[in-house]
């Protein structure tokens, strides 16, 4: 594990030598020497970690290396911090800069001399105790592009979840779900040990076509060991997708009892299906059941749990289903689907070896898929090595999941190891937004890009490698891309354990007692941790603080913490001066309400890459980001003026008001991929329409959302719209138009976009009568959603939209002329009023 940290620090030294060469000119040779020594030690660490069992001397030596690597990082970051602080001084304080810079230079020379003595001592200890046999570190410099190309070849494309061996279980439970004679609310409990596939089975039922057709109102939530009833109720409400806009903002402020009443009101008189995943105690169900009406509409609730007493302890009518282990035949089928993806020829010896290993998994699906993920990246000749290693670690004549995981983890590149360990920051059963995870990994400095690929693309490939190895589960996909993921509880426990050993992440929660750390690099607060608030924690070495817990939590002593790269303090108010002092900050997550208080100092964070303000409040203040040239992602509801300068790295901008957008220079946003423009109906300048010409410079734009409050008029037949077509359409894959009033049929314009896959109209108006999609229109479109306030007729020609798989129409009295092939999967609703 330590090898991942040393490789990361070696890369960081290299980056400093390149990017900050002038500030390190006096110690350049010493740093190069440290870098070389650390790379050599990294080779010995690889050998130590490859051993079946580490002896005590190797463990102690590895810990010395870990502490040394962290100290090197601290020395460089602290020196850089001091230089940046001096450069920001104004007035008389600037006069002391020259003396101060000399003192700082002397200090770093002394610090590096001490580090050199320490690394020589570490090398002597290795020689004295005979630790490791040198494995030369492979390659040099930035090899991320090569690694990603290898990942791209190895990973499966858009691989959907396949549930093997549970067909009979699914059939039995589907009959219970669809039983027309059972009119009362009916509960189905699925129980069994961790790793059997309870969640996978529940998801298969939830996504069944028959279930979607039967239950118009469906919701999914998770509970886990650490839960807060209010959060569970909010997840159900959001999952139902029945509340929007101001209503959504209002219920965020509800107390638990108010949420209970609100949810009950939403579902009263409706046929619903709610899945409650991973319940650990009966009290959790008791606190939820009052919000789920016991009506006579044929509603259903699915519960998954490891505990039989919980499965059978629900009141009312229920069916408890115990999940079994897979048979050998089912185990082999599951293994075959994943292990042989990259092997063209399967000889008898390979099959025999594979079957011997599968037999020892004893029918546990999680163990089988992690083993298959490991072997899918091995050559046939390496299978025997894996088999021999597993045989040396059999417990009760079985392969345990921990053993398979250790082999798979050791097989990862150091970047993928860091990505996996970083998953420990998220709460149990948490559905992880992949884009947010990517932004965090980039901000932490774990990802290196190059001229060919952006860091975000590199990070996505590393995450998809973890999915491909079954160390991470894809939950939601859009346009063939994973949008959210989840780590299994058993694997998350391993990630937390390893992260704690490495001082990589320390998690504070109410379920497990945690010791206070003054050296851990990252601190994370989960759920209702009141203990965290009881003491001021001083951790000068902390690089990240993330709060998933209480509102108004008392955080660590930020005044002593100056090296933060990631600060996610949503639900937590932090004084503006403290945030302004975090010169190294790359990621700032904050409630939009508190962003108002720090608007004046945000320009000091010149290395900031991501500004993410929660959507719970509109930001009406002027936010000036013109000095932040490193910005990559700006997210929040910016209805006031948003000032952006030369932001060539900017990829995400949502949402910006229309008058602020029209003042920008789009030609400077050459890498913008995701854009949301919000019609600022409160603008002092009156209603401002969006010019299509302003979008023509955005040659990498993939996702576009135009949103309005009271409807803005959009003309798509103007000369500028026609001229912009070839430029804009070449890159766009998703377009959402919200509350737009069309002056003419938009389909002729939109259907020419060659890469468009998603097209969504929300609460739009078209008074022109008829929308028409021609035979050659929308060649790649997969999803069309039309929620229209007014539309007389929609006609889709027979050969149009050959790849469409989802059609949703919600409208008032619209005449529909669509091919029969589309009616099979269409979801069409007529409303008297919207």
N, C-alpha and C positions, 0 to 999 in steps of 0.2 A: 504493500500500500504506500509506503514512504516514497517509492520510486516515482509515483505520480506527482507528489509535491516537489521533489527535487527537479524533475523535468520541467515543471511549471516555473520554478524559480530560475533555472538556467535560461529559459526563454525570456523571463522578465529582465535578467541581467543583459541579455542580448538586445532587447528592445531599448533599454536605457542607454546602452552604448551607441545605438544608432540614432535615437530620437533626441537624446540629451547630451550629445557628444561634447558640446562646448562647456557645459557645467561640470563635466567629469574629466576634463582634460588632464588634471593633475594626478588622477588615480586610474587612468584608462588601462595602463599596463597591468596594474595590480588586479583590477576587475577581470581582465581577460584571463589572468592566471587563476583567479578564484573560479571563474566559469569553467576553465579546463579541468581543474581539480574536481569540481562538483560533477562534471560529466563522467569522469573516470569512476568516482564513487558511485554514481548512478549505475554504472555497469556492474559493480559488485552487488549493489542492492538488487538488481534484477536476478542475479544468481541466488542470493539469499531467499528472495521471495519465491523462486521456482522450486525450492526444496519442499519436500513433503512435510517436514516439521522443522520449525525454527528452534535452535537451542537458545538458552538464556543469554549467552554472550552476544549472539547475533541480534537478539531483541534489544538489548541495551545499546549496542552499537548503532542500530537503526534509529533508536530514539535520539541518540546524540546527533546523528545526521539530520533528523527532522528538526530539532531545535536550532541547529546551525543554519539550515536553509531558511527557516522563518526569520532568524536574526539578520541574515543577509538582506532579505526583503525589507525588514524594518529599517535598517541603516539607509538603504537607498530611498525608500519612501519618505523617511523623516528629513533627509537632506533636501530632497525635492520640495517637500512641504515648506521648509524654511526659506528656500530661494523664492518660491511663489509668494509667500507672505511678505517678503521684503519688496518684491516687485509691485505689490499692491499698496504700499505705503504712500502717503501723501503728506505734503507740507514739510515741517521741520524733521519729521521722522525719517524722511528720505535721506537726510544728510548722514545718518548713521549706517546706511546700507553698505558703504565701501568697507568700513571696519567690520561690520557684521558678516559680510560675505567672506572676508579673510578668516574670521574666527570659525565660520562654518566649514571652510575648506580645510583648516587645520584639524577640526574635529573629525571629518570624514576620513582624512588620512590616518588619524589615530585609530578610528573604528575599523578600518580595513586592515591595518597592521595586526590588530587583535584577532580579526577573523582569519587572517592568513596563519597566525600561530595556532589557532584552534583547528583549522582544517589539516594542518600538518600533524597535530596531535591525534586527530581522528584517523588519519592514514596510518600512523604508527600503531594505534590500538588494533586496527584491522590486521596489520602484519603480525603483531604480537600474538593475537588470539586465533590467527589462521582463518579469518572470516571470509567466505566467498571465494569464488574463482572468477577472475575478470571476464565479463562479457562486454566486448567493446560496444559502446553506444553506436547505433546505426545512423548513418547519415549525418547531416548537419544543416544548420540554417532552418529556413521555413519550408517544411515538407507538407504543409496542410493541404495544398492542392493535390498532391499525389495521393495522400491518404483519403481524401474525399472521393477522388476518382475510383479508388479501390472500393470504398464504401458503396459508391453508386452501382458498381458492377455486382456487388455481393447482395445488396438488399433486394427484397421483393417489392414490386410496385403495386400499391393500392391493394394489399392483401387483406381481405375481409376476415373477420373472426369466424372460425369454423368450430362448431361444437361437435365432438366425436364421442360416440358411446352413450349419449344421453337422449337418443331418439325416443326410446320407450318412455323415459321420464317426461320428456317434452310432450309426448302424445297424451299421457295420462293427465298432466297438468293443464294442457290446452283444453281438454274436454271439461275439466272443472271450471276453467275460466269462461267457456262459451256455453255452459249449461243454461239453456233458456228457461228451464223449469225452476231454477233457483233465483227467486226474485229478491231475497234479502241480501244485505251486504255479506259477502263470504270471504273468509281469509284463508289463504294458502301459505303454509309455512314450509320452507325448504331448509333442512338442517343437515349438518355433517361437518367433518373436520376441515381445517384450513387447507386450501389447495385442491379440493375436490371439484370445483367448478360451479359453486352455487350462484355466484354473480353472473357467470357466463350463461347459465341456464335461464336465470331470471331475465337477462337481457335478450336472449333468443325469443322468449315468450313475449316480452314487451314490444319487440320489433316485428313480430309476426304480422303478416298482412291481414289475417283474419281478426287478430286482436285490434289492430288499428281501425279496421272497419267497424268493429263492434263497439269500441270505446272511443268516443270522440274526445273525451277529457282524460288525458293520461299524464301522470307525473312520476318522477323518479327522485328519490332522496336517499342519503346514506346517514347512518347514525354513528357507528364505531364506539370504542370504549370511552372516548372523551366527546361529550356532546352537550349542546345547549338547545333546549326545545325550541326556542325562538328561531334559531338558525335553521333547524330542520323544517319548521313551518314555512319560513321564507323561501327555502329551496323548493318546496312543493308548489308554492304560489307562483314562483318564477317559471317552474317547469310546465305549469298549466298554460302559460302564455295568454292569460286572460286579462292582464292589467298592463297599461301602457302609460307613458308620459308622466303627467303630474300625479296620476293615481299611484304609480309605482313609487315616486318620491315620497308621497304621503305615508304609505304603509311601511316604509323603511323606519319610520319613527315610532311605530306601534310597539306597545308592550306585548309580552307573551300572551296574555289573556285576550288582548285586542286582535292579535294575529289569529288566535284560535277561533274567535267569533267570525272574523273576516273570511277565513278559509272555509268554515262551515257554511257560511252564506253563499260563497262561490259554488260549492258543490251540491247544495240543497236542491233536490228535484232533478239531479243529473245522474247519468250513468257514467261512473268514473272507474279508472284503474290507477291505483297508487302502489308503487314498489318501494318498500322500506328495506334498504340493503344493510346488512351487517349489524343487527341488533345484538347486544351483549347482556341486557338485563330486562326483566319484565317491566320495570318502572318506565323504561323508555317508551314502550308501547302504551302504557297507561296514560302517559302524558300526551300522546298523539291521538288516541282513539276518539277523544271528545270532539276533535276538529273534523273527523270524517263521518259524515251523516250515515245513520243506519236506515237508509231509505229502502223503498221497495222497487228500485229501478234496475236491480241486477248488478250493482257495483261490486268490485273486487279489490282486495288488498293482497299483495304478495310480500311475504317477509322472508329474509334470509338470515340465518344465525348458525353459529357453531354449537349452540347449547340446546339440548333436547327439551329441557324444562321451559325455556323461553318459547320454543316452537309450539309446545302443547299447552302453554300457560295463557294463551289469548282467550278472551271470552267470546260468547256468541258462536255462530256456526263456523267451523274451520276444518281444514284437512292438513295434517302434518306429513310431509314427505321426506323420508330419510334418503340422502344421496349415497349411492354405493360407490365402491372402487371400480375401476375399469377392468374388464376381462383382459387376458393377454392379447386376444385378437383386436380388441378395441384400442388397447395401448399401442400396438404395433401400427395400426392404421393412423393414429394421431402422430406417432413418431415419424412414419414414412412421409407424411404430408410436409413436414418441416425440415427433416434432416437431409433429404436427398435433393434439395432444390438446386444445388450447384454441382451435383455429381451425375455425369452422363451415363456411366456404366457401373452397374451394381453386380459385382461377382459374388460367388457363394461365400467366400471367406468374409467379405464385408457384411453380408446379410447375417451370417452366423454371429459375428462380433456384435452387431447392432441388436440382435434379438437377445443375446445374453445380457446386455446392459439393460434393455427394456424390461426383461423379466425381473431384474433386481429392483426396479422402481415400484413394484408391488401395486401397480394400477393407480398411482397418484398422478393426476394430470399435470399439476404444476411442475413436479419433478421431471416428467417426461418432456414437456415443452422446453424447459431450460436446458436439459441435456441435448435435445434435438437442435436448439439454437446454437449451442456450443459446437456440435459436430458438423453443422451445416457449413461452417467456415474452416473445416479441417480437410486435408487431403485424405484419401483412403488409407495411405500408409500411416497417418497420424492417429487413426481411430484406435489402433492397438495401444498406443501410448496412453490415450485417455482411459481406455478400458483397464489397463494395468494400474493406473493411478487410482481409479475408483475401487478396484479390488482390494487395494491396501487400506481402504478406509471404510469397508463395509461395517455396518452396525446391525446386529441381529440378522445377518445375511441379507441386508437390504441397503440400497443406495439412498442416502438421506439428502433432502433438498439442500442442506447447508454445504454438503460435500460438492455437489454439482455446481452450486453457486460459486464456491471458492475457485474451482477450476475455470469457470466462465469469466469470473472477475479478473483473474490473473492473465487471461488471454486478451484482455482489452488494451487498447492504446491508452496512454496516460490521459488524453483529453476525455475519452469516454469514461474512464474511471472517475475523473473529477465530476463529470456530468451525473454519473450514477450516485456518487456520494452526496451531491448537491440536492438530490431528490429528498433527502432527509429533512429539508427545511419545511416541507409541506405536511399538514396534518393528516392523520390516518383517514384513508378512503377519500381523500380530497381529489376532485376532478381538476387536473392541472391544465390551465390554459397554455398551450404549447408556445404561442407567440410571446406570452409573458415570460415563460421559462427561458426562451431564447434570448430575450432582452436582458434577463438577469445574468445568464452565462457570459454574454458578451461584456456586460458591465464589470463582472468579476475579473475579467482579463484571461479567462480560460481558453478563449477561442482566438486563433490567428487567421486572418484572411490574407489575400494577396491580390494581384492585379486581375486574376481570373474570376475570383469568387468573393462575394461579400461575407463578412463574418457571420451574419445571420443565416446564410445558406449553409455554411460549414457547420454551424451549430445544429441546424435541422438534420443534417446527415448523421451527425454523431448520435442524436436522440433516436433517429430512425434505426440506427444500428442496435441500440438497446431494445427497441421494439422487435426488431428482427430476431434478436437473441432471446426473446420472451422474458427479458428482465424488466420490461415496461409494457403496459397494455394500452393499445389504442382504443379510445372510447368513442370519439366522434370524428368523422371525416367529412370534408367538403371539397368538391372538385378534385377528388383523388388525393388530397393532402390531409394528414392527421392534424386536427385542430385542438383536440384535448386528449389527455392520457391519464393513466392511473397506475400506481405501483401497488403490487399485492402486499397485504399486511406483513406476511412472512419475510418478504424481501426488504420491505421498509425497515423492519426491525434490525436486519443485518446492516443496512445502510447507516442507521442511527448508531449502532454499536461501533462500526468501523470509523465513522466520522468523529465520534467522541474520542476514540483511541488516538486519532491523528490531530486532535485539537482543531478539527476542521469545522465542525458545527456542534453547538451545544443547544439542545432543545429543552425548553422549560414548559412543563404542563402539569396538570393536576393529577394525572394518572401515575406518573413515576416521579419519585423524589429526585431532584437534581441538585448537585453541588454547585456552588458559585465558582465561576472560572474567571481568572484574571489574565489568561493567556490565550483563550480560544479565539479563533479568527472570526467566527460568526455566531451570533446569538439570535435565537428565534423563540418567540412566545406564542404558544398555542392556547386557544380557548380561554378558560376562566382562571388564569393563573394569578391568584391574589398574592401568593408568596413573592412573586417577582416585584410587586410594588412595595414590599415591606422593607427593602433595603436599597440604598444607592450603590449600584455596582460600578466599580472602576476597572476598566479594561482598556488600557492604552493601545493594545495590539489589535483590537477589534477592527475588522474590515467591513463587516455587514451587520445590520440590525434589521430584523423583519418582525412585524407584529401581526399575528392572526387572531389576537385575543381581545381583551376588553377595550371598551372605549375609555378614554382618559386614564389609561394605564400610566404609572410613573416609570419612565424608561431608565436606561442606565445613565451614568454620569457622563453626558456627552461633552462636558467642558474639558474632560481629560482625554477624550477620544477625538483625535484629529486626522486619523488615517482612513476614515470610512470611504468605501467605494460604492456601497449600496445602503440606502436608508429608505425603508418602506415603513412609514409611520402613519398609515391610514388608521383612523380611530384614536390617534394620539396627537396631542398638540405639543409641538416642540418650538421653543423660542426662536425667532428669526435669526438672531445673532449666532446661535449655535449652528444652524443650517448654513449660514453664510461663511462660517469658519471651516466648513468641510471642503477644503480646496480640492482634494482628490476625488470628490463625489462624481460617480458616473451615472447612478440611477437614483432618482428621487420619486418615491410613491407617497402621495399625500392626499388627504381629503380636500376637495375643492374649496370647502368652507375655510380651511386653514391656509390655503394657498393665497387667499386675499391678504393675509397678514405678512407674507414674505415676498410679495410682488416686488418690493423695492430692492431687495438684496439678491434676487435670483441671478442677476447678471454677473455676480461675483463667481459663480460656479462655472468657470470657463471650460472645464473638461467634461461637463455634463453631457451624457449621451441620450438619456431617457428622462423625460418629465411626464409622469403619469398621475393625473389628478382624477380621483373618483368622480363619477357622473352624478353624485347625489345633490350637487348644487351647480347652478350656472355661474360662470366666472365673469362678472361684469366689469371688473377692474382692467386697466391696461396692463398687459404683460409684455415686457420688453426682453426679447431673446436675441437681439441683434448681435451681441458680443459672443454668443455661444456658438462658435463655428464647428464644434464637434457633435452637435445635436444629430441624433439618428431617429428618435421617436418622440413626438409631442402628442399627448392624449389627454383630452378633457373637453368640457363643454364651454368653449371660449366665446361667449356672446359679446364680450367687450372687445376692445382693440387688441390684436395680437401682432406684435412686431417681430419679423424674422428677417435676418440679413442674409449673408452669404452662407447658406446651409447646403453645401453640395452633398453632404452625407445624409441629409434628411430623407427617410424612407416612409415614415408614417406621420400623417398630420390629420388628426380628427378630434373634435370638429372645430373648424374655423368659421367665423361668421362671413357672410358674403361680402360686406363692405371691406373687411380686413383682407380677404382674399384678393379682391380687385386692386388693392394697393400694393400687393407683392409683385416681385419680378419672377414669374414662373421659370424663366430661362435659367435662373440660378438653382432651381430645384431639380437637377438633372437625374437624381436617383430616387425621386418620389415614387412610391409604389402604391400607397394606400391613402386616399384622400376623401375626407368627408367635409362638405360645405353646408353650413347651417344658415338658413335665411334669417337675418337679424331684424325681426319685425320692430324692435325697439330702437333701431338705429336713428341717430339725430338727423342723418341725411335722408331719411325716408327709406322706402323699400328699394333694395338694390338687387338687380338680377345678375345672374352669373353669365359671363360671356364665354361662349364655346371657344373663342379664339384664345382665351387664357389657358386652355387645356392643351393646346397644340404643341407646346414645348415639353410636355411631360411624356417623353418617349418610353419611359419604363413603367408608366401607370398601369396597375393591374386591377385595383379595386376602387370604384368611384361611387360615392353616395351623395346625392343632392337632397337636402331635407328642408322643409319649410313648415312654418306654423299655420299660416292661414292661406297657403297656396300661392305660388308664384307662377307666372306665365313663362312657358319655355317654348321657343320656336325652333324647330329642327329643319325648317326649309330655307332658312336664311342663307345668304352667300357664305358667311363665316362658318356656319355649321357644315355646309357641303365641302368647303375647303379643308376643314379640320378632320373630316372623316378618315382619310387615308392615314393621317398621323396618329390620331387617338385610337382608332379601332385596331391597330396592329398589335397592341399590347393588352388591352382590357380583357379581363376574364369574368368580372362581376360588376354589375351596375344595379344600384338601388335608387329608385326615385320615390320620394316620400312627400305627399301632399302637394304634388305638382299639378298645375292646370295646363293641359296641352291645347295649343291652338290648331294643331292638325295631327293626323295619325303619326305616332312616333315610330311605328313598326318598320316602314321602309328605310328609315335612317338606321335604326338599331340592328336590323337583321343582317346588315352587311358586315358587321363586326366578326372577323373570321375566328377569333379565339374566345368569343363570349360563351361562358358556360352557365352563368346564373343571371337571371333578369327578374327583378322584383319591383312591382308597383305597389305602394302602400297609400291607401286613402287618396288616390289621384282622381282628377276630373278630366273627362274628355267630352266636350259637347258637340264634337263633329260628327257623331253618329256611329261610324263603323271603324274598327281596327281590323287590318287584314295582314296575315302572314303568308307570303308567296311561297311557291313550291321550292324554291332554292334558298329560302330564308333560314337563318340560324342553324348552320351546319353542325356546330359543336354544342349547342345549347342542351344542358341536362336538366335545368330547373327553371320553370316559369311560374311566377306567383303574381296573380292579378287581384288586388283588393281595390276595387273602384267604387267611388261614390256615384259616378254616373258613366254609363257606357251602354249604347243602344245595341251594338252587335259586335261579336268577335268571330272572325272567320279564319280558320287555319287550313291551308290547302293540304291535299293528301300527302304530298311528298315533303312537306316542310318538317323541320325539327326531327331529323332521323334518329338523333341520340337522346331525345327527351325521356327522362325517367320519372319526373315529378311535375305534375301540373295541378296548381291550386287556383281556383277561381272563387272569389267572394264578391258578390255584386248585387245590384238591385234590378231585377227584371231584364237582364241582358239576354239577347238571343244568341245562342251558341251554335256555331257550325264547325264541328271539329271531327277529324277522322276517328273511326271506331277503335283503331289501335291505341289512341290516346285516352279514350274513355275508360279503358281497363284499369288504369292506375290514377285517374283524375280524382281530385277532391273538389267537388263543386257545391257551393253553398249560396243560396239566395236569401237576402235579408230585406225586410220591409223598410228598414232604415239602418244606416251605419253610424 
